[in-house]
Amino acid sequence: MTIIAAYSGTFDPVTLGHNDIIHRAARMFPKLIVAVGSNIAKNPRFTLEERCALIRAAAADLKNVEVIGFSGLVVDFAREHGVTVLVRGVRNGVDVDYEKQMAVMNRDLYPKLDTVMLTPSPQYAHLSSSLVRELAGLGAPVEKLVPPPVIAPLLERFGRPTPDAGTRRRRR
């Protein structure tokens, strides 16, 4: 029996912390699905299709990773795709408490589903998509926050010049 894991989230945008979890989980499981939730309540800056495309580009080196968009309950997605392990990233104690509660609820709704929590590598432990969006909107550099394929689309989304345009700003 092949174990199929899923790493679910909104990923608006995918950060280096997310990418770290994706790459590490891909080494742990024979098949990993990055399940990109539509979650319109979070007012995403990127469409579901754009978020899926950005993750595919960021994880292009991983042959056992598939990226699929979904709406609704993650347990329904898991059941539909044969997922038995849900991967969750946790940065701090607050995340652990929330994810523990969700893991218990998800297992109640789908008893075959276990949850594995991974902490990001230390250099990414402070990152969140909301922080990245805020910094991008305020003009901060994003190169150390998101995977290379995400930089230009993120800057464009906030009306900022992209490095490809040859308009890198010099810092003094």
C-alpha positions as CSV (number, residue, x, y, z in Angstrom):
1,M,0.0,0.0,0.0
2,T,1.4,3.4,-1.0
3,I,1.0,6.1,1.5
4,I,-0.4,9.3,0.0
5,A,0.2,12.5,2.1
6,A,-1.3,15.9,1.5
7,Y,0.0,19.3,2.6
8,S,-3.0,21.6,2.6
9,G,-3.2,25.4,2.9
10,T,-4.1,28.5,1.1
11,F,-0.5,29.3,0.0
12,D,-1.2,33.0,-0.9
13,P,1.6,33.2,-1.8
14,V,3.7,30.1,-1.3
15,T,6.7,31.1,0.9
16,L,10.1,29.6,1.5
17,G,8.7,28.1,4.7
18,H,6.0,26.3,2.7
19,N,8.5,25.2,0.1
20,D,10.8,23.9,2.9
21,I,7.9,21.8,4.3
22,I,6.9,20.6,0.8
23,H,10.5,19.4,0.0
24,R,10.9,17.7,3.4
25,A,7.5,16.0,3.3
26,A,8.3,14.9,-0.3
27,R,11.3,13.0,1.1
28,M,9.2,11.3,3.8
29,F,6.3,10.1,1.7
30,P,6.2,8.3,-1.7
31,K,3.5,10.6,-2.9
32,L,2.7,14.1,-1.7
33,I,-0.2,16.2,-2.9
34,V,-0.1,19.9,-2.2
35,A,-3.8,20.7,-1.7
36,V,-4.4,24.3,-2.4
37,G,-7.6,25.5,-0.7
38,S,-9.8,28.1,-2.4
39,N,-10.7,29.7,1.0
40,I,-12.2,33.0,-0.3
41,A,-12.7,34.1,3.3
42,K,-9.0,34.9,3.4
43,N,-9.4,37.3,0.3
44,P,-6.5,35.8,-1.6
45,R,-4.3,38.1,-3.8
46,F,-3.7,35.2,-6.3
47,T,-6.4,33.1,-7.9
48,L,-6.5,29.4,-7.0
49,E,-5.1,28.6,-10.5
50,E,-2.3,31.1,-10.0
51,R,-1.4,29.7,-6.6
52,C,-1.3,26.2,-8.0
53,A,0.9,27.3,-10.8
54,L,3.3,29.1,-8.5
55,I,3.6,26.0,-6.3
56,R,4.2,23.7,-9.3
57,A,7.0,26.1,-10.4
58,A,8.5,26.1,-6.9
59,A,8.4,22.3,-6.6
60,A,9.3,21.5,-10.2
61,D,12.3,19.4,-9.0
62,L,10.1,17.0,-7.0
63,K,8.7,14.2,-9.1
64,N,6.5,12.7,-6.4
65,V,4.6,16.0,-5.8
66,E,1.2,16.8,-7.3
67,V,-0.5,20.2,-6.8
68,I,-4.3,20.2,-6.8
69,G,-6.7,23.0,-6.0
70,F,-9.8,22.2,-3.9
71,S,-12.7,23.8,-2.0
72,G,-14.6,22.5,1.0
73,L,-13.3,20.3,3.8
74,V,-9.8,18.9,3.6
75,V,-11.2,15.5,4.9
76,D,-13.4,15.3,1.8
77,F,-10.4,16.1,-0.4
78,A,-8.4,13.4,1.5
79,R,-11.0,10.8,1.1
80,E,-11.5,11.6,-2.6
81,H,-7.7,11.3,-3.3
82,G,-6.8,8.4,-1.0
83,V,-4.8,10.6,1.4
84,T,-4.1,9.0,4.8
85,V,-1.6,11.5,6.1
86,L,-2.1,15.2,6.4
87,V,1.1,17.3,6.7
88,R,0.8,20.5,8.6
89,G,3.5,23.1,9.2
90,V,3.7,24.6,12.7
91,R,5.8,27.6,13.6
92,N,5.0,28.0,17.3
93,G,2.9,26.9,20.2
94,V,-0.2,28.7,19.0
95,D,0.0,26.8,15.7
96,V,0.5,23.5,17.5
97,D,-2.6,24.1,19.7
98,Y,-4.7,25.0,16.6
99,E,-3.4,22.1,14.5
100,K,-3.9,19.6,17.3
101,Q,-7.5,20.6,17.6
102,M,-7.9,20.3,13.8
103,A,-6.2,17.0,13.7
104,V,-8.6,15.5,16.3
105,M,-11.6,16.9,14.4
106,N,-10.3,15.7,11.0
107,R,-9.7,12.2,12.5
108,D,-13.2,12.2,13.9
109,L,-14.6,13.1,10.5
110,Y,-12.3,10.7,8.6
111,P,-10.8,8.0,10.9
112,K,-8.2,6.9,8.3
113,L,-6.5,10.3,8.3
114,D,-3.5,10.9,10.6
115,T,-1.8,14.3,10.9
116,V,1.9,14.9,11.0
117,M,3.2,18.3,12.1
118,L,6.5,19.6,10.8
119,T,8.3,22.6,12.0
120,P,10.0,24.8,9.3
121,S,13.7,25.1,9.2
122,P,14.8,27.8,11.6
123,Q,15.5,30.4,8.9
124,Y,11.9,30.2,7.8
125,A,10.1,29.9,11.1
126,H,9.0,33.5,11.1
127,L,7.4,33.4,7.6
128,S,3.7,33.5,6.9
129,S,1.9,34.4,3.7
130,S,0.1,37.3,5.4
131,L,3.5,38.7,6.5
132,V,4.9,38.3,3.0
133,R,1.9,40.1,1.4
134,E,2.2,42.9,3.9
135,L,5.9,43.3,3.3
136,A,5.5,43.1,-0.5
137,G,2.8,45.8,-0.3
138,L,5.0,48.1,1.7
139,G,7.9,47.8,-0.7
140,A,10.2,45.5,1.3
141,P,12.5,43.1,-0.5
142,V,10.9,39.7,-1.0
143,E,13.8,37.6,-2.4
144,K,14.5,36.0,1.0
145,L,10.8,35.3,1.6
146,V,9.5,33.4,-1.4
147,P,10.8,30.8,-4.0
148,P,12.4,32.4,-7.1
149,P,9.4,31.6,-9.4
150,V,7.2,33.6,-7.0
151,I,9.2,36.8,-6.9
152,A,8.1,38.5,-10.1
153,P,4.4,37.6,-9.9
154,L,4.3,38.8,-6.3
155,L,6.0,42.1,-7.1
156,E,3.7,42.6,-10.2
157,R,0.6,41.9,-8.0
158,F,1.6,44.8,-5.8
159,G,2.5,47.1,-8.8
160,R,6.2,46.9,-8.1
161,P,8.9,46.6,-10.8
162,T,10.3,43.1,-11.2
163,P,14.0,42.2,-11.3
164,D,13.5,41.0,-14.9
165,A,12.7,44.5,-15.9
166,G,16.3,45.5,-15.0
167,T,15.0,48.0,-12.5
168,R,16.5,46.6,-9.3
169,R,16.6,49.3,-6.6
170,R,19.9,49.9,-5.0
171,R,20.0,49.9,-1.2
172,R,22.1,52.5,0.5
